[in-house]
């Protein structure tokens, strides 16, 4: 019996209906899933960050300070980052990071579904976020556009933004952002900063072993740092090499070679450095004060300075050595702050004003107070050359005779009598100006100031660069006024530069990250006293070295000029001296202004040896030259005792320097000023 066609047709219809029903049943959750996804997308797409900011990448960049020869002396940053264009980053470095972090980087459109699903189930099992599954693009969106919060909602936003980023930026641009932004440990952001930090190299100079060591860091920079976990870092490097091998970026031979290549790490690590701490801190304060903290710490300024590192190193060693010797002589112990005896040194090119070395104390870590610039101390006898220079421009000559004898001054306001005394308590009778300065005779200097007038001397000091307020009385002659080491050294620089004054220069140029010059400082030279006065002062100060209180400076072994300074009770010790090339000032004392250095600790004993040690190193290998004599200077043989032109009966004859219009005639018998001070 044949089956009925109607029954067969009905059966087929039932099967089709059943299939449709099943399909509909299956489509419902799929549609629901799609609607859910759409709803989630619609919900999270609201108020997402604008990705256009990625096209204008302006991260925080390190500001760098350089010495006069281009050596790095200081870095200032919030994040230590050095931006490099993608073209400078070797393909080997790029491949190492891609292999370690996102092997499908060139294939996906911002997200990797397989990685996300794998991470999703791991996180569900753990009940928390334990694996990210993020692509490099997702990491870029997290760094630039989102917080580091670990949550499902942030991951959803991250995925949406990553897709958008892939549609707006090229793969090369995404890698540029990633490789310059990523944190790689120890304060280093970006591959260039990390390359310098870990290996002391630029990123383009890294070998495969070094590349893979860096590429292993993003997952956990502190955990895999070779500085703190060499074993973990090596294991992570091996993982990266295996990934590169699997992806076909390297051969078996390269794998083996890289795995066994010994690595040499940069021992300086990543310190926000300070090679010349007092100098560099002074510059930092200047830059921050002039351009603001954002410019200094965020905008990557390049600052070129006048510092010479060799001279700076010599200055630091000399000051430390000199202070240690003094402490040993008196068995000093450091105070509660660990400071004890302090000192400062500053060295300037007198012709340009370039500050070549500066030390503001014996230990920057304990005290950042810069005693070369910020401290003002009584200058003592180191101030006297200013009085003597003023005298030369008032008609005095090196041969002028003044009587060193007791004298009293009445103070009508206080109703007191002041009787200046010499350091040794002795009086020498008639002495020449030269001898008075060489022996640092107090009474004679006071008499000279009394003759010049206090106002005149104060104005003269100001034209030599003394800006601190001066005591407007006769004690000015003995250095009772407080001045900084910088300004006193600058005043001596006028003598060294034949009467020309220059503004001290610490910074020659400041350049922003785009190469625009923000500041450029060139020597500004002004003649403030005549070359003849300046030379005669130099000649007199050479006499201080040859026959006076600065005789220890003869150990330098080349022509030099300078003056010691010691204040009451041996509280401050100074020596300011110079050669034709450089002028250097040294101060030694306690921060407490009334604490003595110790018996016999004069400028000659406490400060001058530091000066000699530094100057020997600073001038090592340089030609020995004497001070040039300007036109208008005449030398005449003088009897050093009388100050008169020498005669056959003179017992000690010296060739003395005079201005042409002040040369004593052959029949000269009396100094114009001698009778004024014969009291």
C-alpha positions as CSV (number, residue, x, y, z in Angstrom):
1,X,0.0,0.0,0.0
2,X,1.5,3.4,-1.0
3,X,1.9,6.1,1.7
4,X,-0.4,8.9,1.3
5,X,1.2,12.1,-0.1
6,X,-0.8,14.3,2.2
7,X,0.6,12.6,5.3
8,X,4.2,13.0,4.0
9,X,3.6,16.7,3.2
10,X,2.1,17.3,6.6
11,X,5.1,15.6,8.3
12,X,7.5,17.8,6.4
13,X,5.6,20.9,7.3
14,X,5.7,19.8,11.0
15,X,9.5,19.3,10.8
16,X,10.0,22.7,9.2
17,X,7.9,24.3,11.8
18,X,9.8,22.6,14.5
19,X,13.1,23.7,13.0
20,X,11.9,27.3,12.8
21,X,10.7,27.1,16.4
22,X,14.1,25.8,17.6
23,X,15.8,28.5,15.5
24,X,13.7,31.1,17.0
25,X,14.3,29.7,20.5
26,X,18.1,29.8,19.8
27,X,17.9,33.2,18.3
28,X,16.3,34.7,21.3
29,X,19.3,34.5,23.6
30,X,21.6,35.5,20.7
31,X,19.4,38.5,20.0
32,X,19.3,39.2,23.7
33,X,23.1,38.9,23.9
34,X,23.5,41.2,20.9
35,X,21.0,43.7,22.4
36,X,22.8,43.4,25.7
37,X,26.1,44.1,24.0
38,X,24.6,46.9,22.1
39,X,23.1,48.3,25.3
40,X,26.4,47.9,27.1
41,X,28.1,49.7,24.3
42,X,25.5,52.4,24.2
43,X,25.7,52.8,27.9
44,X,29.5,53.0,28.2
45,X,30.0,55.0,25.0
46,X,28.5,58.0,26.8
47,X,31.0,60.5,28.2
48,X,34.1,58.6,27.1
49,X,37.3,60.7,26.8
50,X,38.0,62.4,23.5
51,X,40.8,60.5,21.8
52,X,41.9,63.6,19.8
53,X,44.4,64.3,22.7
54,X,46.5,61.4,21.5
55,X,47.3,63.2,18.3
56,X,48.8,66.1,20.3
57,X,51.1,64.1,22.6
58,X,52.7,66.4,25.2
59,X,53.9,64.3,28.1
60,X,55.9,65.4,31.1
61,X,59.5,65.6,29.9
62,X,62.8,65.7,31.9
63,X,64.7,69.0,32.0
64,X,68.4,68.5,31.6
65,X,71.3,70.7,32.8
66,X,74.7,70.5,31.0
67,X,78.3,71.6,31.9
68,X,80.3,73.8,29.6
69,X,81.5,70.7,27.7
70,X,78.1,69.1,27.3
71,X,78.3,66.7,30.3
72,X,75.0,66.0,32.1
73,X,75.1,67.6,35.6
74,X,71.4,67.6,36.6
75,X,68.0,66.3,35.7
76,X,64.6,67.5,37.0
77,X,61.3,65.7,36.3
78,X,58.1,64.4,37.6
79,X,58.4,61.4,35.3
80,X,61.8,60.7,33.9
81,X,61.0,60.5,30.2
82,X,62.9,61.2,27.0
83,X,60.8,61.3,23.9
84,X,62.2,59.6,20.8
85,X,60.6,59.4,17.4
86,X,59.5,55.9,16.3
87,X,62.1,56.0,13.5
88,X,64.8,56.1,16.2
89,X,63.5,53.0,17.9
90,X,65.0,49.9,16.4
91,X,62.8,47.2,14.9
92,X,64.4,44.7,17.3
93,X,63.1,46.7,20.3
94,X,59.6,47.0,18.8
95,X,59.4,43.3,18.0
96,X,60.5,42.4,21.6
97,X,57.7,44.5,23.1
98,X,55.1,43.2,20.6
99,X,56.2,39.6,21.3
100,X,55.9,40.1,25.1
101,X,52.8,42.2,25.2
102,X,50.7,41.7,22.1
103,X,51.8,39.2,19.4
104,X,48.7,40.0,17.3
105,X,49.3,43.7,17.4
106,X,49.4,44.1,13.6
107,X,46.4,41.9,13.0
108,X,43.7,43.2,15.4
109,X,41.7,46.3,15.5
110,X,42.4,47.3,19.1
111,X,41.1,44.3,21.0
112,X,42.0,40.6,20.9
113,X,38.8,38.6,21.6
114,X,40.7,35.4,22.3
115,X,42.8,37.2,24.9
116,X,39.8,38.9,26.5
117,X,37.8,35.6,26.7
118,X,40.7,33.8,28.3
119,X,41.3,36.6,30.8
120,X,37.5,36.8,31.4
121,X,37.2,33.2,32.6
122,X,40.4,33.5,34.7
123,X,39.0,36.6,36.4
124,X,35.6,34.9,37.0
125,X,37.3,32.0,38.7
126,X,39.4,34.3,40.8
127,X,36.5,36.6,41.7
128,X,38.7,39.6,40.9
129,X,40.9,41.0,38.1
130,X,44.0,38.9,37.9
131,X,44.7,39.1,34.2
132,X,44.2,41.9,31.8
133,X,44.4,40.4,28.3
134,X,45.0,44.0,27.1
135,X,46.5,44.7,23.7
136,X,49.1,47.4,23.3
137,X,46.3,49.7,22.0
138,X,44.3,49.0,25.1
139,X,47.3,49.9,27.3
140,X,47.7,53.1,25.4
141,X,44.1,54.0,26.1
142,X,44.5,53.2,29.8
143,X,47.7,55.2,30.1
144,X,46.4,58.3,28.4
145,X,42.6,58.3,28.7
146,X,41.5,56.2,31.7
147,X,42.4,55.6,35.3
148,X,44.4,52.5,36.5
149,X,41.3,51.2,38.4
150,X,40.8,47.5,38.1
151,X,37.2,46.9,37.2
152,X,35.0,45.4,34.5
153,X,33.5,48.7,33.6
154,X,36.9,50.2,33.0
155,X,37.9,47.2,30.8
156,X,34.7,47.8,28.7
157,X,35.5,51.4,28.3
158,X,39.1,50.5,27.4
159,X,38.0,48.1,24.7
160,X,35.6,50.7,23.1
161,X,38.3,53.4,23.2
162,X,40.9,51.0,21.8
163,X,38.7,50.3,18.8
164,X,38.3,54.0,18.2
165,X,42.0,54.6,18.6
166,X,42.8,52.0,15.9
167,X,40.4,53.8,13.5
168,X,42.0,57.1,14.2
169,X,45.8,56.4,14.5
170,X,48.2,54.3,12.5
171,X,50.0,51.3,14.1
172,X,53.2,53.3,14.1
173,X,51.6,56.2,16.0
174,X,50.2,53.8,18.6
175,X,53.6,52.3,19.1
176,X,55.2,55.7,19.3
177,X,52.8,56.6,22.2
178,X,53.2,53.2,23.9
179,X,57.0,53.0,23.8
180,X,57.4,56.6,25.0
181,X,54.8,56.5,27.7
182,X,55.1,53.1,29.3
183,X,56.6,52.9,32.8
184,X,59.7,50.6,33.0
185,X,60.7,51.0,36.7
186,X,63.0,53.1,38.8
187,X,61.4,56.3,37.7
188,X,62.0,55.6,34.0
189,X,59.2,56.3,31.5
190,X,59.6,55.2,27.9
191,X,62.3,53.0,26.3
192,X,64.9,55.8,25.8
193,X,64.9,56.7,29.5
194,X,64.9,53.1,30.5
195,X,67.8,52.3,28.1
196,X,69.9,55.1,29.7
197,X,68.7,54.1,33.2
198,X,69.5,50.4,33.1
199,X,72.3,50.3,30.5
200,X,73.7,53.8,30.1
201,X,72.9,53.6,26.4
202,X,70.6,55.2,23.8
203,X,67.7,53.0,22.7
204,X,69.2,52.6,19.2
205,X,72.4,51.2,20.7
206,X,70.8,48.3,22.6
207,X,71.6,44.7,21.8
208,X,69.1,41.9,21.7
209,X,69.7,40.8,25.2
210,X,69.2,44.3,26.5
211,X,66.1,44.8,24.4
212,X,64.4,41.7,25.8
213,X,65.4,42.6,29.3
214,X,63.5,45.9,28.9
215,X,60.6,44.2,27.1
216,X,60.1,42.0,30.1
217,X,59.5,44.9,32.5
218,X,56.0,46.3,31.6
219,X,54.1,43.4,33.3
220,X,55.6,44.2,36.7
221,X,58.6,46.7,36.7
222,X,59.4,46.4,40.3
223,X,59.1,42.7,40.4
224,X,61.3,42.0,37.3
225,X,63.8,44.8,37.9
226,X,67.4,43.5,37.4
227,X,68.4,45.9,40.1
228,X,66.3,44.2,42.7
229,X,65.5,40.7,41.3
230,X,68.1,39.5,38.9
231,X,66.7,36.0,38.8
232,X,63.2,37.1,38.1
233,X,64.5,39.6,35.5
234,X,66.4,36.8,33.7
235,X,63.4,34.5,33.7
236,X,61.3,37.2,32.2
237,X,64.0,38.0,29.6
238,X,64.0,34.3,28.7
239,X,60.2,34.4,28.2
240,X,60.4,37.4,25.9
241,X,63.1,35.6,23.8
242,X,61.0,32.5,23.5
243,X,58.0,34.6,22.3
244,X,60.3,36.3,19.7
245,X,61.5,32.9,18.5
246,X,57.9,31.6,18.3
247,X,56.8,34.6,16.3
248,X,59.7,34.3,13.9
249,X,61.5,37.5,14.8
250,X,64.8,35.8,15.8
251,X,66.6,32.6,14.9
252,X,67.6,29.7,17.2
253,X,71.1,31.0,17.1
254,X,70.1,34.6,18.1
255,X,68.0,33.1,20.9
256,X,70.9,31.2,22.3
257,X,73.4,34.1,21.9
258,X,71.0,36.6,23.6
259,X,70.3,34.2,26.4
260,X,74.0,33.9,27.3
261,X,75.0,37.5,26.6
262,X,76.4,39.0,29.8
263,X,74.6,42.3,30.8
264,X,76.4,45.3,32.2
265,X,74.1,47.6,34.1
266,X,74.4,51.3,34.7
267,X,75.5,51.7,38.3
268,X,74.3,55.3,38.5
269,X,70.8,54.0,38.1
270,X,68.2,56.8,37.8
271,X,69.0,59.5,40.3
272,X,67.7,63.0,39.9
273,X,71.2,63.9,40.0
274,X,73.3,66.5,41.1
275,X,77.0,66.3,40.0
276,X,77.7,69.8,41.3
277,X,74.9,70.0,43.8
278,X,75.3,73.6,45.0
279,X,75.8,74.9,41.5
280,X,73.0,72.8,40.0
281,X,70.6,73.8,42.8
282,X,71.3,77.4,42.2
283,X,70.5,77.0,38.5
284,X,67.3,75.0,39.4
285,X,66.1,77.9,41.6
286,X,66.8,80.4,38.8
287,X,65.0,78.3,36.2
288,X,62.0,77.6,38.4
289,X,61.8,81.2,39.5
290,X,61.9,82.6,35.9
291,X,59.9,80.0,34.0
292,X,57.8,78.3,36.6
293,X,57.8,74.8,38.1
294,X,55.7,73.4,35.2
295,X,58.4,74.4,32.7
296,X,61.1,72.9,34.8
297,X,59.5,69.6,35.7
298,X,57.2,69.0,32.8
299,X,58.4,70.7,29.6
300,X,61.8,69.3,29.1
301,X,64.0,72.4,29.1
302,X,67.7,72.0,28.1
303,X,69.9,74.3,30.2
304,X,73.5,74.9,29.2
305,X,75.7,76.2,32.0
306,X,79.2,77.6,32.5
307,X,80.3,74.9,34.9
308,X,83.6,73.1,34.2
309,X,83.3,69.6,35.7
310,X,87.0,69.1,36.1
311,X,87.4,72.3,38.0
312,X,84.3,71.6,40.0
313,X,85.6,68.2,41.1
314,X,88.9,69.8,42.0
315,X,87.0,72.5,44.1
316,X,85.0,69.9,46.0
317,X,88.1,67.8,46.8
318,X,90.1,70.9,47.9
319,X,87.4,72.2,50.1
320,X,86.8,68.9,51.8
321,X,90.5,68.3,52.3
322,X,91.1,71.8,53.8
323,X,88.2,71.5,56.2
324,X,89.3,68.0,57.3
325,X,92.8,69.3,58.0
326,X,91.4,72.1,60.1
327,X,89.1,69.8,62.0
328,X,92.0,67.5,62.7
329,X,94.1,70.3,64.0
330,X,91.5,71.2,66.6
331,X,89.8,67.8,67.0
332,X,86.4,69.4,66.1
333,X,83.3,67.3,66.3
334,X,80.3,67.9,64.1
335,X,77.3,69.6,65.8
336,X,73.9,68.1,66.2
337,X,73.1,68.6,62.6
338,X,76.4,67.0,61.6
339,X,77.7,70.2,60.0
340,X,80.7,71.4,62.0
341,X,83.2,73.6,60.2
342,X,81.9,74.9,56.9
343,X,83.4,76.4,53.8
344,X,82.7,77.7,50.3
345,X,84.6,78.2,47.1
346,X,83.7,80.0,43.9
347,X,85.8,80.4,40.7
348,X,85.1,82.8,37.9
349,X,86.6,83.7,34.6
350,X,87.2,87.4,35.1
351,X,87.0,88.2,31.4
352,X,83.6,86.5,30.7
353,X,82.0,86.3,34.1
354,X,81.5,82.5,33.6
355,X,81.3,80.8,36.9
356,X,83.5,77.7,36.4
357,X,83.1,76.1,39.9
358,X,81.1,76.6,43.0
359,X,80.9,74.7,46.3
360,X,78.5,76.1,48.9
361,X,79.3,73.8,51.8
362,X,81.0,70.6,52.7
363,X,77.9,68.3,52.5
364,X,74.9,69.2,50.3
365,X,72.8,66.3,51.6
366,X,73.0,67.7,55.1
367,X,72.7,71.3,54.2
368,X,71.5,72.9,51.0
369,X,72.3,76.4,52.2
370,X,74.8,77.9,49.6
371,X,77.5,79.7,51.5
372,X,79.1,81.0,48.4
373,X,76.0,83.0,47.4
374,X,73.5,83.1,50.2
375,X,75.7,83.6,53.2
376,X,76.9,87.1,54.1
377,X,79.9,87.3,56.4
378,X,82.3,90.0,57.6
379,X,85.0,90.3,54.9
380,X,87.8,91.2,57.3
381,X,91.0,92.2,55.6
382,X,89.8,90.6,52.4
383,X,87.8,93.9,52.0
384,X,90.9,96.1,52.2
385,X,91.9,96.0,48.5
386,X,88.7,97.9,47.7
387,X,89.9,100.7,50.0
388,X,93.3,100.7,48.5
389,X,92.0,100.8,44.9
390,X,89.8,103.8,45.9
391,X,93.0,105.4,47.3
392,X,94.8,104.9,44.0
393,X,92.1,106.9,42.2
394,X,92.4,109.7,44.8
395,X,96.1,110.4,44.1
396,X,97.8,107.7,46.2
397,X,100.6,105.6,44.7
398,X,102.1,102.3,45.9
399,X,105.0,104.5,47.2
400,X,102.9,106.8,49.3
401,X,104.0,106.7,52.9
402,X,101.6,106.6,55.8
403,X,102.6,106.6,59.4
404,X,101.5,103.5,61.3
405,X,100.9,104.9,64.8
406,X,98.2,104.9,67.5
407,X,95.1,106.9,66.7
408,X,91.7,107.5,68.4
409,X,88.3,108.3,67.0
410,X,85.5,109.8,68.9
411,X,82.0,108.6,68.3
412,X,79.8,111.6,69.3
413,X,76.6,109.6,69.0
414,X,77.6,106.8,71.3
415,X,80.0,108.9,73.3
416,X,82.7,106.2,72.8
417,X,86.3,106.3,71.7
418,X,87.6,103.8,69.1
419,X,91.3,103.0,68.9
420,X,92.0,100.6,66.0
421,X,94.8,98.1,66.6
422,X,96.9,96.0,64.3
423,X,96.6,92.2,64.3
424,X,100.0,91.8,66.0
425,X,99.5,94.8,68.4
426,X,102.7,96.5,67.0
427,X,103.1,99.8,65.2
428,X,105.7,100.2,62.4
429,X,106.0,103.9,61.9
430,X,106.2,105.2,58.3
431,X,105.3,102.5,55.8
432,X,104.5,102.6,52.1
433,X,101.1,101.8,50.7
434,X,102.6,98.6,49.3
435,X,103.9,97.4,52.7
436,X,100.7,98.4,54.4
437,X,98.6,96.1,52.1
438,X,101.2,93.3,52.1
439,X,101.3,93.2,55.9
440,X,97.5,93.9,56.2
441,X,98.1,96.8,58.6
442,X,94.8,97.8,60.1
443,X,95.7,101.3,61.4
444,X,97.0,102.5,58.1
445,X,93.9,101.3,56.3
446,X,91.7,103.1,58.7
447,X,93.7,106.3,58.2
448,X,93.4,106.0,54.4
449,X,89.7,105.6,54.7
450,X,89.5,108.6,57.0
451,X,91.3,110.6,54.3
452,X,89.2,109.3,51.4
453,X,85.8,109.7,53.1
454,X,83.4,107.0,53.9
455,X,80.8,107.9,51.3
456,X,83.5,107.9,48.5
457,X,84.7,104.5,49.6
458,X,81.2,103.1,49.7
459,X,80.4,104.4,46.2
460,X,83.7,102.9,45.0
461,X,82.8,99.5,46.4
462,X,79.5,99.6,44.6
463,X,81.1,100.2,41.2
464,X,83.3,97.1,41.9
465,X,80.1,95.0,42.4
466,X,79.6,95.1,46.1
467,X,75.8,95.2,46.6
468,X,75.5,94.4,50.3
469,X,74.8,97.2,52.7
470,X,78.1,98.6,54.1
471,X,78.8,99.9,57.6
472,X,79.1,103.6,57.0
473,X,81.8,104.2,59.5
474,X,85.6,103.8,59.7
475,X,85.3,100.1,60.6
476,X,84.4,99.6,56.9
477,X,88.2,99.7,56.3
478,X,88.7,96.6,58.4
479,X,85.9,94.6,56.6
480,X,83.3,94.9,59.3
481,X,80.5,94.8,56.7
482,X,78.9,91.5,55.8
483,X,79.3,90.5,52.1
484,X,78.9,87.3,50.1
485,X,81.8,85.3,48.7
486,X,80.4,85.8,45.2
487,X,80.4,89.6,45.4
488,X,83.8,89.9,47.0
489,X,85.3,87.5,44.4
490,X,83.6,89.5,41.6
491,X,85.2,92.7,43.0
492,X,88.7,91.1,42.7
493,X,87.8,90.0,39.2
494,X,87.7,93.7,38.2
495,X,91.4,93.9,39.0
496,X,92.2,90.7,37.1
497,X,90.2,92.0,34.0
498,X,92.1,95.3,33.9
499,X,89.3,97.4,35.2
500,X,86.3,95.8,33.5
501,X,83.4,94.3,35.4
502,X,81.3,91.4,34.2
503,X,78.1,90.0,35.5
504,X,78.6,86.5,36.9
505,X,77.1,84.1,34.4
506,X,75.8,80.6,35.4
507,X,73.6,79.8,32.4
508,X,74.6,80.5,28.8
509,X,71.5,79.2,27.1
510,X,68.0,77.8,27.9
511,X,66.2,75.8,25.1
512,X,62.7,74.4,25.1
513,X,61.7,71.0,23.8
514,X,61.0,72.4,20.3
515,X,64.5,73.9,20.0
516,X,63.4,77.5,20.7
517,X,66.0,79.5,22.6
518,X,64.3,81.0,25.7
519,X,67.3,82.7,27.2
520,X,70.9,83.4,26.0
521,X,73.5,85.1,28.2
522,X,76.6,86.6,26.8
523,X,79.3,88.5,28.7
524,X,78.3,92.1,29.4
525,X,81.6,93.9,29.9
526,X,81.9,97.5,31.3
527,X,85.0,99.4,32.3
528,X,84.5,100.7,35.8
529,X,88.0,101.7,36.8
530,X,91.0,102.4,34.6
531,X,93.3,99.6,33.4
532,X,96.1,101.4,35.1
533,X,94.4,101.4,38.5
534,X,93.5,97.8,38.1
535,X,97.0,96.8,37.1
536,X,98.6,98.7,40.1
537,X,96.2,96.9,42.4
538,X,97.2,93.6,40.8
539,X,100.8,94.5,41.3
540,X,100.2,95.4,45.0
541,X,98.3,92.1,45.5
542,X,101.2,90.2,43.9
543,X,103.2,91.8,46.7
544,X,100.9,90.3,49.3
545,X,101.8,86.9,47.9
546,X,105.5,87.6,47.5
547,X,106.2,89.4,50.8
548,X,103.0,89.4,52.9
549,X,100.2,87.5,54.5
550,X,99.5,85.5,51.3
551,X,103.0,84.0,51.0
552,X,101.6,80.5,51.0
553,X,100.2,81.2,47.6
554,X,103.7,81.0,46.2
555,X,103.2,77.3,46.2
556,X,101.1,77.7,43.1
557,X,104.4,78.2,41.2
558,X,103.0,80.9,38.8
559,X,102.3,84.6,39.0
560,X,99.3,85.3,41.1
561,X,97.7,88.0,43.2
562,X,95.5,87.9,46.3
563,X,94.6,88.9,49.8
564,X,93.9,87.0,53.0
565,X,91.1,88.0,55.4
566,X,90.6,87.2,59.0
567,X,87.9,88.6,61.3
568,X,87.9,89.2,65.0
569,X,88.5,86.1,67.2
570,X,89.3,84.0,64.0
571,X,85.6,83.6,63.2
572,X,85.9,84.0,59.4
573,X,88.9,83.0,57.2
574,X,89.1,84.2,53.6
575,X,91.4,84.2,50.7
576,X,90.5,85.8,47.4
577,X,93.2,85.4,44.7
578,X,93.7,85.2,40.9
579,X,95.9,84.6,38.0
580,X,95.4,86.2,34.5
581,X,92.9,83.4,33.7
582,X,90.8,82.9,36.7
583,X,89.8,84.4,40.1
584,X,88.8,82.2,43.0
585,X,87.5,83.0,46.4
586,X,87.5,80.7,49.5
587,X,85.7,81.2,52.8
588,X,86.0,79.0,55.9
589,X,84.0,79.3,59.2
590,X,81.1,78.0,61.3
591,X,77.5,78.7,60.3
592,X,77.2,80.2,63.8
593,X,78.6,83.7,63.2
594,X,80.4,84.0,66.5
595,X,82.1,80.7,66.8
596,X,85.9,80.9,66.4
597,X,87.7,78.5,64.1
598,X,90.5,78.2,66.6
599,X,93.8,79.8,67.5
600,X,96.0,80.9,64.5
601,X,93.3,80.0,62.1
602,X,93.8,83.0,59.8
603,X,92.9,83.3,56.2
604,X,96.5,82.2,55.5
605,X,96.2,79.1,57.6
606,X,92.6,78.0,57.0
607,X,91.5,79.3,53.5
608,X,94.6,79.8,51.5
609,X,95.7,76.1,51.3
610,X,92.3,75.3,49.9
611,X,92.8,78.0,47.2
612,X,96.3,76.7,46.3
613,X,95.1,73.0,46.0
614,X,92.2,74.0,43.8
615,X,94.2,76.4,41.6
616,X,96.9,73.8,41.0
617,X,94.4,71.5,39.5
618,X,92.4,74.1,37.7
619,X,95.5,75.4,35.9
620,X,97.2,72.1,35.4
621,X,98.7,71.9,31.9
622,X,98.0,75.6,31.2
623,X,100.8,77.9,30.0
624,X,102.4,80.0,32.8
625,X,101.7,83.6,32.0
626,X,102.1,86.9,33.9
627,X,99.7,89.8,34.1
628,X,99.9,92.1,31.1
629,X,101.0,95.7,31.7
630,X,98.6,98.2,30.1
631,X,99.8,101.4,28.4
632,X,100.2,104.3,30.8
633,X,102.1,102.4,33.4
634,X,105.7,103.3,34.2
635,X,108.1,101.5,36.5
636,X,110.5,103.4,38.7
637,X,113.1,102.0,41.1
638,X,112.0,103.0,44.6
639,X,113.5,102.8,48.0
640,X,111.1,100.4,49.7
641,X,111.7,102.0,53.1
642,X,111.1,105.7,52.2
643,X,109.0,105.4,49.1
644,X,111.3,107.8,47.4
645,X,113.2,107.2,44.1
646,X,116.2,105.0,44.9
647,X,119.6,106.5,45.6
648,X,123.0,104.8,45.8
649,X,122.4,104.7,49.6
650,X,119.2,102.8,49.3
651,X,119.4,99.3,51.0
652,X,116.3,97.8,49.4
653,X,115.2,98.8,46.0
654,X,112.1,97.6,44.2
655,X,110.7,98.4,40.7
656,X,107.4,100.2,41.6
657,X,104.5,100.7,39.2
658,X,103.0,104.2,38.7
659,X,100.5,105.8,36.5
660,X,102.3,108.1,34.0
661,X,101.0,111.2,35.6
662,X,102.0,110.2,39.1
663,X,105.6,109.2,38.6
664,X,107.7,110.8,41.4
665,X,110.4,113.2,40.0
666,X,114.0,112.6,40.7
667,X,114.0,115.4,43.3
668,X,110.9,114.1,45.0
669,X,111.5,114.1,48.7
670,X,108.1,113.8,50.5
671,X,105.0,111.8,49.8
672,X,102.0,114.2,49.4
673,X,100.0,112.2,51.9
674,X,102.7,111.4,54.5
675,X,102.2,114.5,56.6
676,X,98.4,113.9,56.8
677,X,98.9,110.8,58.8
678,X,101.9,111.6,60.9
679,X,99.9,111.5,64.1
